[in-house]
Amino acid sequence: MYFVYDLLGRIILLFSPIIFLFRILSRKEDLKRIKEKYCIYPKKNRKNKTIWFHAVSIGEIMTIIPVIKKLENKLKVKKILITSSTKSSTLILSKYKFKKTVHKYFPLDTNYLSNKFIKHWKPQVAIFIDSEIWPNMFKNLYLNKIPLILLNARITKKTFKKWQIFPSFAKIVFSKITLAMPQNSETLKYLKILGANQIKMVGNLKYFGNRKVIKDIKVLKNKFKNRDVWCAASTHESEELLIGQVHKNLKKVKKKLLTIIIPRHIDRTNFIIDELNKIGLKSVTHSSNKKILKDTDIYLVDTFGEASSFYQLTNITFMGGSMIPHGGQNPLEPARLDNYIVHGPYIENFKEVYSYLDKMKISSKVKNSTKLKQLLLKNLNYKFSKKLKHKITFTGKKILNENLLQINKYI
């Protein structure tokens, strides 16, 4: 099966210049750094003890930022490499001033390129985040006796079924993992069936996050003063229109209402503005830096990595990807920043997280726009107790420390 997988990889490699050309033209790839995906680097790597993290995109990158910060403070850690697959992830990393950490793009997963990558970077340990499973890279890490950790592992039912099509191949691939740390009990069950040998449940890293005030928060608060503000975050197509309709109905009661929308994919910004404009709503984008006027309805956040700033302006957040069969998005960041969470019925990707919030009575499910409007009216001025704030913070710190304890065994 490895032969078939690598053969497919070689075919993709053959056509990759054409694929990358289209992606560059659509601004999904960085022309200046495309060579990294072929393991072509301008300088040799002289550090033998490199700790390597691979996180596919923004969400996974944000998950490991606290881990990177902790490791950067260790004297025995000389170099940290982060690889990712998307252009947007580089924009997030550029916001952090790391001293020991560098970022490169993950190579195409062929046997040749994965070997070339390992020989160049000489990782001491490889740490893959979430659901990043790459058979050729896993195989060559194993052959080079480099420990492989699957950190904050997540295997969904859909992904599990795909691997079960080739159960023998799955067992060969997953057996190469030195240590798997699942983020939920569903993943724990699937990892055992798929063939992972050493599994340790230490909790979901997404529970951890800073409560520190984000830059320019005073400027933002001043910008939104005298308005009743709520937030709709990580929204997907069709959800923005629903939010717009809810805003229109709510504004009949709350005359000073302003709705913040943070779409999951900011390249949809113009489409969202046009869609909301058709139902008579006036929008302002964050990047435009325009003043919010009295008749402004929607404040559209079209920049990366600034969601936390807006959660500090609100008391309630609707989490997107939950009104459509997408599986939901992670609600922990707004919850950490004292927001009551509202979500739709489709939350299978974060069932245990929502169960945790539900037990603390800081989240609610809605099935339609009418129920959403009712909950917003009830919780627009929701205030967290000190006990709740402490509980969420304590849980996050405990999980981070337990994950670091396991990682440190391989450093």
Contacts in CASP RR format, 6 or more apart in sequence:
PFRMAT RR
TARGET T0000
AUTHOR 0000-0000-0000
METHOD contacts of the structure
MODEL  1
MYFVYDLLGRIILLFSPIIFLFRILSRKEDLKRIKEKYCIYPKKNRKNKT
IWFHAVSIGEIMTIIPVIKKLENKLKVKKILITSSTKSSTLILSKYKFKK
TVHKYFPLDTNYLSNKFIKHWKPQVAIFIDSEIWPNMFKNLYLNKIPLIL
LNARITKKTFKKWQIFPSFAKIVFSKITLAMPQNSETLKYLKILGANQIK
MVGNLKYFGNRKVIKDIKVLKNKFKNRDVWCAASTHESEELLIGQVHKNL
KKVKKKLLTIIIPRHIDRTNFIIDELNKIGLKSVTHSSNKKILKDTDIYL
VDTFGEASSFYQLTNITFMGGSMIPHGGQNPLEPARLDNYIVHGPYIENF
KEVYSYLDKMKISSKVKNSTKLKQLLLKNLNYKFSKKLKHKITFTGKKIL
NENLLQINKYI
1 166 0 8 1.000
1 168 0 8 1.000
1 169 0 8 1.000
1 172 0 8 1.000
2 135 0 8 1.000
2 136 0 8 1.000
2 139 0 8 1.000
2 169 0 8 1.000
2 172 0 8 1.000
5 135 0 8 1.000
5 136 0 8 1.000
5 169 0 8 1.000
6 110 0 8 1.000
6 111 0 8 1.000
6 136 0 8 1.000
9 108 0 8 1.000
9 109 0 8 1.000
9 110 0 8 1.000
10 110 0 8 1.000
12 19 0 8 1.000
12 108 0 8 1.000
13 108 0 8 1.000
13 110 0 8 1.000
13 113 0 8 1.000
16 37 0 8 1.000
16 108 0 8 1.000
20 29 0 8 1.000
20 34 0 8 1.000
20 37 0 8 1.000
23 29 0 8 1.000
24 30 0 8 1.000
24 31 0 8 1.000
24 34 0 8 1.000
27 87 0 8 1.000
28 86 0 8 1.000
28 87 0 8 1.000
29 87 0 8 1.000
30 87 0 8 1.000
30 90 0 8 1.000
33 105 0 8 1.000
35 41 0 8 1.000
36 104 0 8 1.000
36 105 0 8 1.000
36 107 0 8 1.000
37 105 0 8 1.000
37 106 0 8 1.000
37 107 0 8 1.000
37 108 0 8 1.000
38 107 0 8 1.000
38 108 0 8 1.000
38 113 0 8 1.000
39 107 0 8 1.000
39 113 0 8 1.000
39 116 0 8 1.000
39 117 0 8 1.000
39 120 0 8 1.000
41 104 0 8 1.000
41 120 0 8 1.000
44 120 0 8 1.000
45 120 0 8 1.000
45 121 0 8 1.000
45 122 0 8 1.000
47 78 0 8 1.000
47 79 0 8 1.000
47 122 0 8 1.000
48 122 0 8 1.000
48 124 0 8 1.000
49 77 0 8 1.000
49 78 0 8 1.000
49 79 0 8 1.000
49 124 0 8 1.000
50 78 0 8 1.000
50 79 0 8 1.000
50 80 0 8 1.000
50 81 0 8 1.000
50 121 0 8 1.000
50 122 0 8 1.000
50 123 0 8 1.000
50 124 0 8 1.000
51 71 0 8 1.000
51 77 0 8 1.000
51 79 0 8 1.000
51 80 0 8 1.000
51 81 0 8 1.000
51 123 0 8 1.000
51 124 0 8 1.000
51 125 0 8 1.000
51 127 0 8 1.000
51 411 0 8 1.000
52 80 0 8 1.000
52 81 0 8 1.000
52 82 0 8 1.000
52 83 0 8 1.000
52 121 0 8 1.000
52 123 0 8 1.000
52 124 0 8 1.000
52 125 0 8 1.000
52 126 0 8 1.000
52 127 0 8 1.000
53 64 0 8 1.000
53 67 0 8 1.000
53 68 0 8 1.000
53 80 0 8 1.000
53 81 0 8 1.000
53 82 0 8 1.000
53 83 0 8 1.000
53 127 0 8 1.000
53 128 0 8 1.000
53 129 0 8 1.000
53 151 0 8 1.000
54 82 0 8 1.000
54 83 0 8 1.000
54 84 0 8 1.000
54 106 0 8 1.000
54 126 0 8 1.000
54 127 0 8 1.000
54 128 0 8 1.000
54 129 0 8 1.000
54 132 0 8 1.000
55 61 0 8 1.000
55 63 0 8 1.000
55 64 0 8 1.000
55 82 0 8 1.000
55 83 0 8 1.000
55 84 0 8 1.000
55 89 0 8 1.000
55 129 0 8 1.000
55 130 0 8 1.000
55 132 0 8 1.000
56 84 0 8 1.000
56 85 0 8 1.000
56 86 0 8 1.000
56 89 0 8 1.000
56 106 0 8 1.000
56 129 0 8 1.000
56 130 0 8 1.000
56 132 0 8 1.000
57 84 0 8 1.000
57 85 0 8 1.000
57 86 0 8 1.000
57 88 0 8 1.000
57 89 0 8 1.000
58 86 0 8 1.000
58 88 0 8 1.000
58 89 0 8 1.000
58 92 0 8 1.000
58 304 0 8 1.000
58 305 0 8 1.000
59 330 0 8 1.000
60 84 0 8 1.000
60 129 0 8 1.000
60 130 0 8 1.000
60 132 0 8 1.000
60 152 0 8 1.000
61 82 0 8 1.000
61 84 0 8 1.000
61 89 0 8 1.000
61 92 0 8 1.000
61 93 0 8 1.000
62 92 0 8 1.000
62 305 0 8 1.000
63 129 0 8 1.000
63 130 0 8 1.000
63 152 0 8 1.000
63 205 0 8 1.000
63 206 0 8 1.000
64 82 0 8 1.000
64 127 0 8 1.000
64 129 0 8 1.000
64 151 0 8 1.000
64 152 0 8 1.000
64 205 0 8 1.000
65 96 0 8 1.000
66 205 0 8 1.000
66 208 0 8 1.000
66 209 0 8 1.000
66 210 0 8 1.000
66 400 0 8 1.000
67 151 0 8 1.000
67 205 0 8 1.000
67 400 0 8 1.000
67 403 0 8 1.000
67 404 0 8 1.000
67 407 0 8 1.000
68 80 0 8 1.000
68 82 0 8 1.000
68 96 0 8 1.000
68 98 0 8 1.000
68 101 0 8 1.000
70 400 0 8 1.000
70 404 0 8 1.000
71 77 0 8 1.000
71 80 0 8 1.000
71 404 0 8 1.000
71 407 0 8 1.000
71 411 0 8 1.000
72 80 0 8 1.000
72 98 0 8 1.000
72 99 0 8 1.000
72 100 0 8 1.000
72 101 0 8 1.000
74 411 0 8 1.000
76 411 0 8 1.000
77 100 0 8 1.000
77 411 0 8 1.000
78 100 0 8 1.000
79 100 0 8 1.000
79 101 0 8 1.000
79 102 0 8 1.000
80 98 0 8 1.000
80 100 0 8 1.000
80 101 0 8 1.000
80 102 0 8 1.000
81 101 0 8 1.000
81 102 0 8 1.000
81 103 0 8 1.000
81 104 0 8 1.000
81 121 0 8 1.000
81 123 0 8 1.000
82 93 0 8 1.000
82 101 0 8 1.000
82 102 0 8 1.000
82 103 0 8 1.000
82 104 0 8 1.000
83 103 0 8 1.000
83 104 0 8 1.000
83 105 0 8 1.000
83 106 0 8 1.000
84 90 0 8 1.000
84 93 0 8 1.000
84 103 0 8 1.000
84 105 0 8 1.000
84 106 0 8 1.000
85 105 0 8 1.000
85 106 0 8 1.000
88 304 0 8 1.000
89 103 0 8 1.000
90 103 0 8 1.000
91 304 0 8 1.000
91 305 0 8 1.000
92 304 0 8 1.000
92 305 0 8 1.000
93 103 0 8 1.000
95 305 0 8 1.000
106 134 0 8 1.000
107 113 0 8 1.000
107 114 0 8 1.000
107 116 0 8 1.000
107 117 0 8 1.000
109 134 0 8 1.000
109 135 0 8 1.000
109 136 0 8 1.000
109 137 0 8 1.000
110 136 0 8 1.000
111 136 0 8 1.000
111 139 0 8 1.000
111 140 0 8 1.000
113 136 0 8 1.000
114 134 0 8 1.000
114 136 0 8 1.000
114 137 0 8 1.000
114 139 0 8 1.000
114 140 0 8 1.000
115 140 0 8 1.000
117 137 0 8 1.000
118 137 0 8 1.000
118 140 0 8 1.000
118 141 0 8 1.000
118 144 0 8 1.000
118 146 0 8 1.000
123 141 0 8 1.000
123 146 0 8 1.000
124 146 0 8 1.000
124 410 0 8 1.000
124 411 0 8 1.000
125 146 0 8 1.000
125 147 0 8 1.000
125 148 0 8 1.000
125 149 0 8 1.000
125 407 0 8 1.000
125 410 0 8 1.000
125 411 0 8 1.000
126 137 0 8 1.000
126 141 0 8 1.000
126 146 0 8 1.000
126 147 0 8 1.000
126 148 0 8 1.000
126 149 0 8 1.000
127 148 0 8 1.000
127 149 0 8 1.000
127 151 0 8 1.000
127 407 0 8 1.000
128 134 0 8 1.000
128 148 0 8 1.000
128 149 0 8 1.000
128 150 0 8 1.000
128 151 0 8 1.000
129 151 0 8 1.000
129 152 0 8 1.000
130 152 0 8 1.000
130 153 0 8 1.000
130 154 0 8 1.000
130 183 0 8 1.000
131 153 0 8 1.000
131 154 0 8 1.000
131 155 0 8 1.000
131 156 0 8 1.000
131 159 0 8 1.000
132 150 0 8 1.000
133 150 0 8 1.000
133 173 0 8 1.000
133 174 0 8 1.000
135 169 0 8 1.000
135 173 0 8 1.000
138 148 0 8 1.000
138 173 0 8 1.000
138 176 0 8 1.000
138 177 0 8 1.000
139 173 0 8 1.000
139 176 0 8 1.000
141 148 0 8 1.000
141 176 0 8 1.000
142 148 0 8 1.000
142 176 0 8 1.000
147 178 0 8 1.000
147 179 0 8 1.000
147 410 0 8 1.000
148 176 0 8 1.000
148 177 0 8 1.000
148 178 0 8 1.000
148 179 0 8 1.000
149 177 0 8 1.000
149 178 0 8 1.000
149 179 0 8 1.000
149 180 0 8 1.000
149 181 0 8 1.000
149 406 0 8 1.000
149 407 0 8 1.000
149 410 0 8 1.000
150 177 0 8 1.000
150 179 0 8 1.000
150 180 0 8 1.000
150 181 0 8 1.000
150 191 0 8 1.000
150 196 0 8 1.000
151 181 0 8 1.000
151 205 0 8 1.000
151 403 0 8 1.000
151 407 0 8 1.000
152 181 0 8 1.000
152 183 0 8 1.000
152 204 0 8 1.000
152 205 0 8 1.000
152 206 0 8 1.000
152 403 0 8 1.000
153 180 0 8 1.000
153 181 0 8 1.000
153 182 0 8 1.000
153 183 0 8 1.000
153 187 0 8 1.000
153 191 0 8 1.000
154 182 0 8 1.000
154 183 0 8 1.000
154 184 0 8 1.000
154 187 0 8 1.000
154 349 0 8 1.000
155 163 0 8 1.000
155 182 0 8 1.000
155 186 0 8 1.000
155 187 0 8 1.000
155 190 0 8 1.000
155 191 0 8 1.000
155 194 0 8 1.000
156 186 0 8 1.000
156 348 0 8 1.000
156 349 0 8 1.000
157 186 0 8 1.000
157 190 0 8 1.000
157 348 0 8 1.000
159 190 0 8 1.000
160 190 0 8 1.000
160 193 0 8 1.000
160 194 0 8 1.000
163 170 0 8 1.000
163 194 0 8 1.000
164 170 0 8 1.000
170 194 0 8 1.000
170 195 0 8 1.000
171 194 0 8 1.000
171 195 0 8 1.000
174 180 0 8 1.000
174 191 0 8 1.000
174 194 0 8 1.000
174 195 0 8 1.000
174 196 0 8 1.000
175 195 0 8 1.000
175 196 0 8 1.000
175 197 0 8 1.000
177 196 0 8 1.000
177 197 0 8 1.000
177 198 0 8 1.000
178 198 0 8 1.000
178 410 0 8 1.000
179 198 0 8 1.000
179 199 0 8 1.000
179 200 0 8 1.000
179 406 0 8 1.000
179 410 0 8 1.000
180 191 0 8 1.000
180 196 0 8 1.000
180 198 0 8 1.000
180 199 0 8 1.000
180 200 0 8 1.000
181 199 0 8 1.000
181 200 0 8 1.000
181 201 0 8 1.000
181 202 0 8 1.000
181 203 0 8 1.000
181 403 0 8 1.000
181 406 0 8 1.000
182 188 0 8 1.000
182 191 0 8 1.000
182 199 0 8 1.000
182 201 0 8 1.000
182 203 0 8 1.000
183 203 0 8 1.000
183 204 0 8 1.000
183 205 0 8 1.000
183 206 0 8 1.000
184 204 0 8 1.000
184 351 0 8 1.000
184 352 0 8 1.000
185 201 0 8 1.000
185 352 0 8 1.000
186 351 0 8 1.000
186 352 0 8 1.000
188 199 0 8 1.000
188 201 0 8 1.000
191 199 0 8 1.000
192 199 0 8 1.000
200 406 0 8 1.000
202 399 0 8 1.000
202 402 0 8 1.000
202 403 0 8 1.000
202 405 0 8 1.000
202 406 0 8 1.000
203 399 0 8 1.000
203 402 0 8 1.000
203 403 0 8 1.000
204 352 0 8 1.000
204 353 0 8 1.000
204 399 0 8 1.000
205 399 0 8 1.000
205 400 0 8 1.000
205 403 0 8 1.000
206 330 0 8 1.000
206 332 0 8 1.000
206 353 0 8 1.000
207 332 0 8 1.000
207 353 0 8 1.000
207 392 0 8 1.000
207 395 0 8 1.000
207 396 0 8 1.000
207 399 0 8 1.000
208 396 0 8 1.000
208 397 0 8 1.000
208 399 0 8 1.000
208 400 0 8 1.000
209 332 0 8 1.000
209 333 0 8 1.000
209 336 0 8 1.000
209 396 0 8 1.000
211 336 0 8 1.000
211 337 0 8 1.000
211 389 0 8 1.000
211 393 0 8 1.000
213 312 0 8 1.000
214 306 0 8 1.000
214 308 0 8 1.000
214 309 0 8 1.000
214 312 0 8 1.000
215 309 0 8 1.000
216 309 0 8 1.000
217 309 0 8 1.000
217 312 0 8 1.000
220 309 0 8 1.000
220 310 0 8 1.000
220 312 0 8 1.000
220 313 0 8 1.000
221 312 0 8 1.000
221 313 0 8 1.000
223 291 0 8 1.000
223 292 0 8 1.000
224 258 0 8 1.000
224 292 0 8 1.000
224 299 0 8 1.000
224 313 0 8 1.000
226 256 0 8 1.000
227 256 0 8 1.000
227 257 0 8 1.000
227 258 0 8 1.000
227 292 0 8 1.000
228 254 0 8 1.000
228 256 0 8 1.000
228 257 0 8 1.000
228 258 0 8 1.000
228 380 0 8 1.000
229 257 0 8 1.000
229 258 0 8 1.000
229 259 0 8 1.000
229 260 0 8 1.000
229 313 0 8 1.000
229 314 0 8 1.000
230 257 0 8 1.000
230 259 0 8 1.000
230 260 0 8 1.000
230 314 0 8 1.000
230 315 0 8 1.000
230 316 0 8 1.000
230 317 0 8 1.000
230 318 0 8 1.000
230 376 0 8 1.000
230 380 0 8 1.000
231 259 0 8 1.000
231 260 0 8 1.000
231 261 0 8 1.000
231 262 0 8 1.000
231 310 0 8 1.000
231 311 0 8 1.000
231 313 0 8 1.000
231 314 0 8 1.000
231 316 0 8 1.000
231 317 0 8 1.000
231 318 0 8 1.000
231 334 0 8 1.000
231 339 0 8 1.000
232 239 0 8 1.000
232 240 0 8 1.000
232 243 0 8 1.000
232 259 0 8 1.000
232 260 0 8 1.000
232 261 0 8 1.000
232 262 0 8 1.000
232 317 0 8 1.000
232 318 0 8 1.000
232 320 0 8 1.000
233 262 0 8 1.000
233 307 0 8 1.000
233 310 0 8 1.000
233 311 0 8 1.000
233 317 0 8 1.000
233 318 0 8 1.000
233 319 0 8 1.000
233 320 0 8 1.000
233 329 0 8 1.000
233 334 0 8 1.000
234 262 0 8 1.000
234 263 0 8 1.000
234 264 0 8 1.000
234 319 0 8 1.000
234 320 0 8 1.000
234 321 0 8 1.000
234 328 0 8 1.000
234 329 0 8 1.000
234 330 0 8 1.000
235 243 0 8 1.000
235 261 0 8 1.000
235 262 0 8 1.000
235 263 0 8 1.000
235 264 0 8 1.000
235 320 0 8 1.000
235 321 0 8 1.000
236 263 0 8 1.000
236 264 0 8 1.000
236 265 0 8 1.000
236 320 0 8 1.000
236 321 0 8 1.000
236 324 0 8 1.000
236 326 0 8 1.000
237 268 0 8 1.000
237 324 0 8 1.000
238 323 0 8 1.000
238 324 0 8 1.000
239 320 0 8 1.000
239 321 0 8 1.000
239 323 0 8 1.000
239 324 0 8 1.000
240 261 0 8 1.000
240 263 0 8 1.000
240 272 0 8 1.000
240 275 0 8 1.000
240 276 0 8 1.000
241 275 0 8 1.000
241 276 0 8 1.000
241 279 0 8 1.000
242 323 0 8 1.000
242 369 0 8 1.000
242 372 0 8 1.000
243 259 0 8 1.000
243 261 0 8 1.000
243 318 0 8 1.000
244 259 0 8 1.000
244 276 0 8 1.000
244 279 0 8 1.000
244 281 0 8 1.000
244 297 0 8 1.000
244 298 0 8 1.000
245 279 0 8 1.000
245 369 0 8 1.000
246 259 0 8 1.000
246 369 0 8 1.000
246 372 0 8 1.000
246 373 0 8 1.000
246 376 0 8 1.000
247 257 0 8 1.000
247 259 0 8 1.000
247 281 0 8 1.000
247 297 0 8 1.000
247 298 0 8 1.000
248 279 0 8 1.000
248 280 0 8 1.000
248 281 0 8 1.000
248 297 0 8 1.000
249 369 0 8 1.000
249 373 0 8 1.000
250 257 0 8 1.000
250 373 0 8 1.000
250 376 0 8 1.000
250 377 0 8 1.000
251 257 0 8 1.000
251 297 0 8 1.000
253 377 0 8 1.000
254 377 0 8 1.000
254 380 0 8 1.000
257 297 0 8 1.000
258 292 0 8 1.000
258 296 0 8 1.000
258 297 0 8 1.000
258 298 0 8 1.000
258 299 0 8 1.000
259 297 0 8 1.000
259 298 0 8 1.000
259 299 0 8 1.000
260 298 0 8 1.000
260 299 0 8 1.000
260 301 0 8 1.000
260 310 0 8 1.000
260 313 0 8 1.000
260 314 0 8 1.000
261 272 0 8 1.000
261 298 0 8 1.000
261 299 0 8 1.000
261 300 0 8 1.000
261 301 0 8 1.000
262 301 0 8 1.000
262 307 0 8 1.000
262 310 0 8 1.000
263 269 0 8 1.000
263 272 0 8 1.000
263 300 0 8 1.000
263 301 0 8 1.000
263 302 0 8 1.000
264 320 0 8 1.000
264 321 0 8 1.000
264 329 0 8 1.000
266 301 0 8 1.000
266 302 0 8 1.000
266 303 0 8 1.000
266 304 0 8 1.000
269 285 0 8 1.000
269 300 0 8 1.000
269 302 0 8 1.000
272 283 0 8 1.000
272 300 0 8 1.000
273 283 0 8 1.000
273 285 0 8 1.000
273 300 0 8 1.000
276 283 0 8 1.000
276 297 0 8 1.000
276 298 0 8 1.000
277 283 0 8 1.000
280 297 0 8 1.000
281 297 0 8 1.000
281 298 0 8 1.000
282 293 0 8 1.000
282 295 0 8 1.000
282 296 0 8 1.000
282 297 0 8 1.000
282 298 0 8 1.000
283 296 0 8 1.000
283 297 0 8 1.000
283 298 0 8 1.000
283 299 0 8 1.000
283 300 0 8 1.000
284 290 0 8 1.000
284 292 0 8 1.000
284 293 0 8 1.000
284 296 0 8 1.000
284 298 0 8 1.000
284 299 0 8 1.000
284 300 0 8 1.000
285 300 0 8 1.000
285 301 0 8 1.000
285 302 0 8 1.000
286 299 0 8 1.000
286 300 0 8 1.000
286 301 0 8 1.000
286 302 0 8 1.000
286 303 0 8 1.000
286 306 0 8 1.000
287 302 0 8 1.000
287 303 0 8 1.000
292 299 0 8 1.000
301 307 0 8 1.000
301 310 0 8 1.000
307 333 0 8 1.000
307 334 0 8 1.000
308 333 0 8 1.000
308 337 0 8 1.000
311 317 0 8 1.000
311 333 0 8 1.000
311 334 0 8 1.000
311 337 0 8 1.000
311 338 0 8 1.000
311 339 0 8 1.000
312 337 0 8 1.000
314 334 0 8 1.000
314 339 0 8 1.000
315 338 0 8 1.000
315 339 0 8 1.000
315 340 0 8 1.000
315 379 0 8 1.000
315 380 0 8 1.000
315 381 0 8 1.000
315 382 0 8 1.000
315 383 0 8 1.000
316 339 0 8 1.000
316 340 0 8 1.000
316 341 0 8 1.000
316 342 0 8 1.000
316 375 0 8 1.000
316 376 0 8 1.000
316 379 0 8 1.000
316 380 0 8 1.000
316 382 0 8 1.000
317 331 0 8 1.000
317 334 0 8 1.000
317 339 0 8 1.000
317 340 0 8 1.000
317 341 0 8 1.000
317 342 0 8 1.000
318 341 0 8 1.000
318 342 0 8 1.000
318 343 0 8 1.000
318 372 0 8 1.000
319 328 0 8 1.000
319 329 0 8 1.000
319 330 0 8 1.000
319 331 0 8 1.000
319 334 0 8 1.000
319 341 0 8 1.000
319 342 0 8 1.000
319 343 0 8 1.000
320 326 0 8 1.000
320 328 0 8 1.000
320 329 0 8 1.000
320 343 0 8 1.000
320 344 0 8 1.000
321 327 0 8 1.000
321 328 0 8 1.000
321 329 0 8 1.000
321 346 0 8 1.000
322 328 0 8 1.000
322 329 0 8 1.000
322 343 0 8 1.000
322 344 0 8 1.000
322 345 0 8 1.000
322 346 0 8 1.000
322 347 0 8 1.000
323 344 0 8 1.000
323 345 0 8 1.000
323 346 0 8 1.000
324 346 0 8 1.000
325 346 0 8 1.000
326 346 0 8 1.000
326 349 0 8 1.000
327 346 0 8 1.000
327 347 0 8 1.000
327 348 0 8 1.000
327 349 0 8 1.000
327 350 0 8 1.000
328 343 0 8 1.000
328 344 0 8 1.000
328 346 0 8 1.000
328 347 0 8 1.000
328 348 0 8 1.000
328 349 0 8 1.000
328 350 0 8 1.000
329 349 0 8 1.000
329 350 0 8 1.000
330 350 0 8 1.000
330 353 0 8 1.000
331 341 0 8 1.000
331 343 0 8 1.000
331 350 0 8 1.000
331 353 0 8 1.000
331 354 0 8 1.000
331 357 0 8 1.000
331 363 0 8 1.000
332 353 0 8 1.000
332 392 0 8 1.000
334 341 0 8 1.000
335 341 0 8 1.000
335 357 0 8 1.000
335 362 0 8 1.000
335 363 0 8 1.000
335 392 0 8 1.000
336 392 0 8 1.000
336 393 0 8 1.000
338 383 0 8 1.000
338 384 0 8 1.000
338 389 0 8 1.000
339 382 0 8 1.000
340 362 0 8 1.000
340 363 0 8 1.000
340 364 0 8 1.000
340 379 0 8 1.000
340 382 0 8 1.000
341 354 0 8 1.000
341 357 0 8 1.000
341 362 0 8 1.000
341 363 0 8 1.000
341 364 0 8 1.000
342 363 0 8 1.000
342 364 0 8 1.000
342 365 0 8 1.000
342 366 0 8 1.000
342 372 0 8 1.000
342 375 0 8 1.000
342 376 0 8 1.000
342 379 0 8 1.000
343 354 0 8 1.000
343 363 0 8 1.000
343 364 0 8 1.000
343 365 0 8 1.000
343 366 0 8 1.000
344 365 0 8 1.000
344 366 0 8 1.000
344 367 0 8 1.000
345 365 0 8 1.000
345 367 0 8 1.000
347 354 0 8 1.000
347 365 0 8 1.000
354 363 0 8 1.000
356 395 0 8 1.000
357 363 0 8 1.000
360 388 0 8 1.000
360 391 0 8 1.000
360 392 0 8 1.000
362 384 0 8 1.000
362 388 0 8 1.000
364 375 0 8 1.000
366 372 0 8 1.000
366 375 0 8 1.000
END
